[in-house]
């Protein structure tokens, strides 16, 4: 049976069994709450943990949240510019690239790496909101874990009434804290990758990830082959490979030495750059290390996806789309200081329309 079907059946069975257990034993007395396809588990243990953390180093959290506001404003400008400029490219480019993609573990991204990355994103994001809220004496209505279909997460719900009556600066601190936590996590993982993982890796050829079915390499080379040499030139890095391909033309013969033997491939005409040689393979960097790659590869992959998802989701969360993202809440607070309530609401509605349009244009290429 297709593994995907097994996963889907397992998910369905899990929800059926859990739903039946809830009917018979009323799981709400254990803090379990069903909301459609969302499962929430509320517990005081996380409240106590957040309280303890927020009480330690109050000066640090005060500085952290101020830096967070600055990072949030810069992030809002950055993500708006990126989505706007990419939307223009979508409208004028014959082959646009999506500016925003869907993170679906096992479908659009590697399952375990991205699942761990998403869990870290949510725990850090919600935990950061909670810590800054408590550091500013705002109560938390509930804290706990969540499950959306099969994707785990976390949630923190500050008391909205207390949040409304506190100062505007405090609200900005709380709203900005989530993405700030994601950025700090991304920075830490980046330092670990660059300072700890990368020095342990030695470039050693390039790996063939996939081969285009209509290319001359199809049926000659195989996925998983490691290319070590082309036409007598040693290939250690992707740049070595790119440099060779840059100077090829249709009809050129490449003598390729791989870990599985020597092969000869005649280049065809590049579909997007006429007059340039085309081999039709997708490659990735291959590495060797003094430490077992069976140990280093999963650690490296996990850190990479923790970095990537924390940075990108933290940034997207700052898009100034009112009523949805933290960036929208921050945008509202800023606009409210400059305009009357009526004008502020009108501006937010305009940005809501612009935001939805920009997101639609950035996602559109994913469906083409």
C-alpha distance (Angstrom), angle and dihedral (degrees) to the residues before:
residue distance angle dihedral
X1 . . .
X2 3.80 . .
X3 3.86 108.4 .
X4 3.80 89.6 -132.4
X5 3.82 90.3 59.0
X6 3.81 89.7 50.0
X7 3.81 90.4 53.1
X8 3.81 92.9 47.1
X9 3.81 92.9 47.7
X10 3.82 90.5 47.6
X11 3.81 91.4 51.5
X12 3.80 92.1 49.1
X13 3.81 92.1 47.8
X14 3.82 90.7 48.8
X15 3.80 92.0 54.8
X16 3.81 93.2 43.8
X17 3.81 92.5 51.3
X18 3.81 92.8 44.1
X19 3.80 91.9 48.3
X20 3.79 90.9 50.7
X21 3.82 91.0 47.8
X22 3.81 89.2 51.7
X23 3.83 91.5 52.4
X24 3.78 92.5 51.2
X25 3.80 101.8 38.6
X26 3.85 105.6 21.8
X27 3.80 99.3 -126.3
X28 3.82 91.1 -160.9
X29 3.82 88.6 88.0
X30 3.82 85.8 66.3
X31 3.81 92.1 50.9
X32 3.82 93.8 -98.5
X33 3.81 115.1 141.6
X34 3.82 125.6 -174.3
X35 3.81 116.5 -150.9
X36 3.79 106.1 173.4
X37 3.80 106.9 -76.7
X38 3.81 91.5 -7.7
X39 3.80 121.9 90.3
X40 3.81 118.5 -162.2
X41 3.79 127.9 -168.6
X42 3.79 114.9 -168.0
X43 3.79 120.8 -163.7
X44 3.81 138.2 167.0
X45 3.80 91.9 -138.1
X46 3.80 91.8 80.2
X47 3.82 91.0 47.2
X48 3.79 89.7 56.2
X49 3.80 91.9 48.0
X50 3.81 92.7 50.0
X51 3.81 91.0 46.5
X52 3.79 91.6 52.6
X53 3.81 93.5 48.3
X54 3.81 94.0 45.6
X55 3.83 92.0 52.4
X56 3.80 92.3 56.1
X57 3.80 117.5 80.8
X58 3.80 98.9 1.4
X59 3.81 90.4 175.4
X60 3.79 89.3 54.6
X61 3.81 92.7 51.2
X62 3.80 90.4 47.1
X63 3.82 91.1 54.4
X64 3.83 91.2 40.5
X65 3.81 92.2 55.5
X66 3.81 93.8 46.9
X67 3.81 90.4 51.6
X68 3.80 86.2 46.5
X69 3.81 91.5 58.9
X70 3.81 90.6 51.7
X71 3.81 91.2 47.2
X72 3.80 90.3 48.1
X73 3.81 94.1 53.1
X74 3.82 91.0 47.0
X75 3.81 89.3 46.3
X76 3.81 92.0 50.7
X77 3.80 91.2 54.1
X78 3.82 92.3 44.4
X79 3.81 97.3 49.2
X80 3.81 92.7 43.6
X81 3.82 91.1 51.6
X82 3.81 91.6 46.7
X83 3.82 95.1 49.8
X84 3.80 92.5 42.6
X85 3.82 94.5 49.7
X86 3.81 92.1 44.5
X87 3.81 90.7 49.0
X88 3.82 88.2 56.5
X89 3.82 89.5 51.3
X90 3.81 90.3 50.8
X91 3.80 89.9 54.6
X92 3.81 96.6 47.7
X93 3.81 105.2 27.2
X94 3.84 120.5 87.8
X95 3.83 90.7 -147.7
X96 3.83 107.1 29.5
X97 3.79 123.0 -177.8
X98 3.81 119.6 -133.8
X99 3.79 113.7 -103.2
X100 3.79 93.2 -160.0
X101 3.80 125.2 34.7
X102 3.76 135.8 -172.9
X103 3.81 117.5 -103.5
X104 3.81 103.6 -142.8
X105 3.82 112.2 159.3
X106 3.77 111.1 -128.3
X107 3.81 93.0 9.9
X108 3.80 110.6 56.1
X109 3.80 97.4 7.3
X110 3.85 135.9 26.6
X111 3.82 108.0 -73.4
X112 3.81 107.6 -132.3
X113 3.81 98.3 31.0
X114 3.81 93.7 49.0
X115 3.81 93.4 41.0
X116 3.82 90.6 54.9
X117 3.82 88.8 44.3
X118 3.82 92.2 52.2
X119 3.80 92.0 48.3
X120 3.82 90.0 52.3
X121 3.83 90.8 46.6
X122 3.80 92.8 53.6
X123 3.81 97.0 41.4
X124 3.80 92.6 48.6
X125 3.80 94.4 42.0
X126 3.79 97.2 48.6
X127 3.80 93.4 36.7
X128 3.80 90.6 53.9
X129 3.82 91.2 51.1
X130 3.80 89.7 50.4
X131 3.79 96.3 46.8
X132 3.81 94.0 50.4
X133 3.81 91.3 44.9
X134 3.82 91.6 53.4
X135 3.83 92.1 41.7
X136 3.82 84.9 60.2
X137 3.83 92.9 46.3
X138 3.81 95.9 -107.1
X139 3.80 113.4 146.1
X140 3.79 121.8 -124.1
X141 3.81 114.4 -132.1
X142 3.78 93.0 -162.4
X143 3.77 142.3 -9.9
X144 3.78 127.9 -171.5
X145 3.77 151.9 107.3
X146 3.79 127.7 -61.8
X147 3.77 138.2 -161.0
X148 3.81 120.4 -156.8
X149 3.84 104.9 -166.5
X150 3.84 93.5 -56.5
X151 3.80 102.2 -22.6
X152 3.84 114.2 100.0
X153 3.77 122.1 -144.9
X154 3.77 145.8 149.6
X155 3.79 136.7 -116.8
X156 3.79 139.3 -158.9
X157 3.80 121.5 -168.5
X158 3.82 114.5 -164.3
X159 3.79 115.7 -158.5
X160 3.82 101.8 -89.6
X161 3.80 94.5 -155.5
X162 3.80 92.2 53.8
X163 3.79 90.0 45.0
X164 3.82 91.7 52.8
X165 3.81 93.3 51.3
X166 3.80 96.1 47.2
X167 3.82 124.3 87.8
X168 3.79 122.2 -72.7
X169 3.81 90.0 -118.4
X170 3.81 91.1 56.1
X171 3.81 91.6 49.9
X172 3.80 89.8 51.1
X173 3.81 89.9 50.7
X174 3.81 91.9 52.8
X175 3.82 94.9 44.3
X176 3.82 93.2 48.0
X177 3.81 95.0 45.1
X178 3.81 96.6 81.3
X179 3.79 97.2 58.5
X180 3.79 90.3 38.3
X181 3.80 88.6 58.6
X182 3.82 90.0 49.7
X183 3.81 92.0 50.0
X184 3.80 92.4 49.3
X185 3.81 90.0 49.6
X186 3.81 90.6 48.8
X187 3.81 90.1 50.5
X188 3.81 92.5 50.0
X189 3.81 93.1 49.1
X190 3.82 90.9 45.6
X191 3.82 89.8 54.3
X192 3.81 89.9 48.4
X193 3.82 91.7 50.2
X194 3.81 95.3 46.2
X195 3.79 98.3 36.1
X196 3.79 102.4 34.6
X197 3.83 112.5 18.2
X198 3.82 103.4 34.7
X199 3.84 95.6 53.6
X200 3.81 87.9 57.0
X201 3.82 92.7 55.3
X202 3.80 126.4 82.5
X203 3.85 118.0 -165.5
X204 3.80 107.7 -118.2
X205 3.78 113.5 173.8
X206 3.79 129.2 -55.1
X207 3.79 127.9 -78.0
X208 3.81 123.2 -133.2
X209 3.80 106.1 -127.4
X210 3.81 98.8 177.6
X211 3.80 140.7 -10.4
X212 3.80 125.9 -141.8
X213 3.79 110.0 -117.7
X214 3.80 94.5 -134.8
X215 3.82 96.0 46.6
X216 3.80 126.1 104.2
X217 3.83 89.1 -118.3
X218 3.82 91.2 62.8
X219 3.80 110.4 105.4
X220 3.81 91.3 13.4
X221 3.78 104.1 63.8
X222 3.80 122.4 35.3
X223 3.79 134.7 -142.6
X224 3.79 110.1 -97.0
X225 3.82 94.7 31.3
X226 3.82 114.7 136.7
X227 3.81 112.4 -136.9
X228 3.82 110.6 -145.2
X229 3.78 103.5 165.0
X230 3.83 139.7 16.4
X231 3.82 122.0 -167.0
X232 3.79 91.5 -19.3
X233 3.83 93.5 -50.5
X234 3.81 115.9 119.6
X235 3.81 114.0 -122.0
X236 3.80 113.2 -150.9
X237 3.80 102.3 145.2
X238 3.79 139.2 29.4
X239 3.80 88.3 -110.9
X240 3.82 89.8 59.9
X241 3.81 88.2 55.3
X242 3.82 93.9 45.8
X243 3.82 91.5 49.9
X244 3.81 91.3 54.2
X245 3.81 94.6 46.0
X246 3.81 91.4 47.9
X247 3.81 90.2 65.6
X248 3.81 98.2 45.7
X249 3.81 130.8 101.6
X250 3.82 134.4 -162.7
X251 3.79 112.5 -71.2
X252 3.81 95.6 27.2
X253 3.80 113.7 138.2
X254 3.79 117.7 -133.1
X255 3.79 120.3 -157.5
X256 3.81 102.4 -153.6
X257 3.81 124.4 -167.5
X258 3.80 114.1 -160.5
X259 3.78 136.0 169.6
X260 3.81 86.9 -96.8
X261 3.79 98.5 50.1
X262 3.81 142.9 -75.0
X263 3.81 121.8 -52.4
X264 3.80 137.3 179.5
X265 3.81 120.8 -139.9
X266 3.82 127.6 -177.0
X267 3.81 112.3 -146.2
X268 3.79 122.3 -126.2
X269 3.81 128.8 -152.4
X270 3.81 114.6 -71.4
X271 3.85 108.8 -110.4
X272 3.81 93.7 -142.5
X273 3.82 101.5 28.5
X274 3.83 108.7 43.7
X275 3.80 113.5 -150.5
X276 3.79 93.4 30.3
X277 3.82 125.0 105.7
X278 3.80 118.4 -105.9
X279 3.82 127.2 -160.9
X280 3.81 99.5 173.2
X281 3.80 102.4 -136.5
X282 3.80 133.1 126.5
X283 3.79 113.0 -141.2
X284 3.80 140.2 -172.0
X285 3.79 132.9 -165.4
X286 3.80 115.5 -88.4
X287 3.80 119.8 -149.8
X288 3.78 140.1 -168.0
X289 3.79 126.0 -160.3
X290 3.78 142.6 -176.7
X291 3.79 85.2 -121.7
X292 3.80 116.7 68.3
X293 3.80 110.1 -87.8
X294 3.81 87.5 -142.7
X295 3.80 86.2 68.7
X296 3.79 100.0 33.4
X297 3.83 98.3 45.7
X298 3.83 97.2 60.9
X299 3.81 91.8 43.1
X300 3.80 90.9 49.8
X301 3.81 92.3 45.3
X302 3.79 92.6 48.8
X303 3.81 93.2 49.3
X304 3.81 91.5 46.5
X305 3.80 93.3 53.8
X306 3.80 92.6 43.2
X307 3.80 87.5 53.9
X308 3.81 95.5 43.7
X309 3.80 97.4 46.0
X310 3.80 95.6 42.4
X311 3.79 92.5 50.7
X312 3.81 97.5 42.8
X313 3.80 98.9 39.5
X314 3.80 90.6 43.2
X315 3.80 88.7 52.8
X316 3.82 96.5 44.3
X317 3.82 88.5 49.5
X318 3.81 87.6 63.2
X319 3.79 94.3 59.0
X320 3.84 104.4 125.0
X321 3.80 94.8 -119.3
X322 3.82 105.6 143.5
X323 3.80 120.3 -130.2
X324 3.81 94.1 16.0
X325 3.83 118.6 52.5
X326 3.81 130.5 40.4
X327 3.80 85.5 -115.1
X328 3.80 87.8 62.6
X329 3.82 91.1 54.1
X330 3.80 90.9 48.7
X331 3.81 90.0 46.9
X332 3.82 90.0 52.2
X333 3.80 92.5 51.8
X334 3.81 91.3 50.3
X335 3.82 94.3 46.2
X336 3.81 91.7 46.5
X337 3.81 90.0 60.6
X338 3.81 91.7 57.5
X339 3.80 105.7 35.8
X340 3.78 141.3 40.9
X341 3.79 117.9 -96.2
X342 3.82 92.6 -101.7
X343 3.82 94.0 48.7
X344 3.82 91.5 43.0
X345 3.81 91.1 53.7
X346 3.81 90.7 48.1
X347 3.82 91.7 51.2
X348 3.81 91.2 48.7
X349 3.82 91.4 51.3
X350 3.79 90.5 50.7
X351 3.80 90.5 50.7
X352 3.79 89.8 47.1
X353 3.81 90.3 57.6
X354 3.82 91.9 44.2
X355 3.81 91.2 46.7
X356 3.82 94.5 50.6
X357 3.81 90.1 47.8
X358 3.82 92.8 49.7
X359 3.81 92.1 48.7
X360 3.81 91.1 48.2
X361 3.81 92.0 51.6
X362 3.82 92.4 46.3
X363 3.80 92.9 50.3
X364 3.82 95.2 41.6
X365 3.86 96.7 86.1
X366 3.83 89.1 58.9
X367 3.82 88.6 67.4
X368 3.81 97.4 43.5
